[in-house]
Amino acid sequence: MLLHNRVNKEELKKRLMDEPFRRITLSFYRYILIQNTSIFRDQLYFDLDQLGVFGRIYIAREGINAQISVPEANWKAFEDYLESNLFLKDVPLKIAVEDDGKSFYMLNVKIRKKLVADGLDDDSFDVTNVGRHLDAVEFNEITAQDDAILVDMRNHYESEIGHFEGAICPDADTFREELPLVLDLLKDKKDKPIVLYCTGGIRCEKASAFLKHHGFENVNQLYGGIIAYASQVKESGLENRFKGKNFVFDERLGERISDEIVSKCHQCGNPADTHTNCANSDCHLLFIQCSECAEKMQGCCSDTCFEFIQLPLDQQKELRKGKKDGEAYIHHKSRLRPKLRELKRS
């Protein structure tokens, strides 16, 4: 029984683009104890593969975190499957806001030590003592209070293209880096209402418990994250306080929540909020690039990478020999990051 993909990426992407049917992109997570992750992983892969599901799923002893797409024709069968599964019954589903069905091109189910890399010792505090869950109405009400502190629990490249009005957006590359940073930023605000939000809610589950462990009493979190908020706002006609795009970790790299463009092209500084990976595969840096710069630079993040991809393939291969991450020719990513942040703050 084949329980993983063996087809190359280019062929898989072609098959996806040629599909004559629609897919529904969604995400879900659940913290629940899974004793035998290997057995659960293999059975889940087999069952979802039978339904034509694509996506990225992480499984750990503490639960499951999934971002997937389901063929529309198989949606009812997918819902029935979830209801028949002890671990997934009644799990809240968050349907993508802006979806062309081309979010994933294969099914990838991995076992991890933790659902989110947070660097925390879960045995040192009560991870189930989470903050109060807020729907869109409650979120709008509490964040309208003068003393409420709103914190974005996502990475800087996520909040850069979209965030809630008045939110603190920490300049962190990872969730693991952000947790102690937020703790320090809020150290003198333990008596204030704290409101956390993230993409789909999973990071806030851990972050809210972390803050409560450190003495914060009034901790709240946007349940279902930005994805659920956008859906509720649209359905109920509420005021949308999220500005820009919601970064997503799939082929789309973002879904538009409002018409505002709140970020800049990292190369020319003009308004832009389209993320892309550098066309130089040895670099692959994630950055924001407008359409004009994309055409001019052929999708590259720098002159160095642009010059590199113009070289004949045999010369590129020769320059890569014995090196890692393109160190033979291109800049190291850590040297470009300060330049991007400087433009972001300008």
Helices and strands as residue ranges (DSSP letters): H 9-18, E 23-31, H 37-50, E 54-60, E 63-71, G 72-74, H 75-84, E 94-95, E 107-111, G 122-124, E 132-134, H 136-143, E 149-152, H 156-159, E 162-164, H 175-185, E 194-197, H 202-213, E 219-222, H 225-236, E 242-246, E 255-256, E 275-277, E 286-288, H 291-297, H 303-310, H 313-320, H 333-345
